[in-house]
């Protein structure tokens, strides 16, 4: 009797037709999820991630830099970091990134340098200021 049930059910399934097809993937949703993971931001060399980082977690710190003590080297490093930060901001579509970096930069200056910005931070701010000035639209 069990074999009869198997034959009967196999005949029914061969007559079934697919009545539903999956919709095309919504790229805007995929892009939004990718943006929320902040992949480019988390790849920045001066961003400190949380222990056991997860895709939707924000970094622990956006400015984790130890200066070398060599003024010219540190200024150039800060400028290079600024270029990378702008690229990450555009890639992640995260307009708040530069503000978050500057916020942590100031926190670092207060906590570790008696309120003075490092040469790396000064190089970063110099390059960001140049980028803002270059893109400013006159009234």
Buried (B, 14 or more C-beta within 10 A) or exposed (E): EEEEEEEEEEEEEEEEEEEEEEEEEEEEEEEEEBBEBBEBBBEBEBBBBEEEEEEEEBBEBBBBBEBEEEEEBBBBBBBBBBEBBBEBBEBBBBEEBBEBBBEBBBEBBEEEEEEEBBBBBBBBBBBBEEBEEEEEEEE
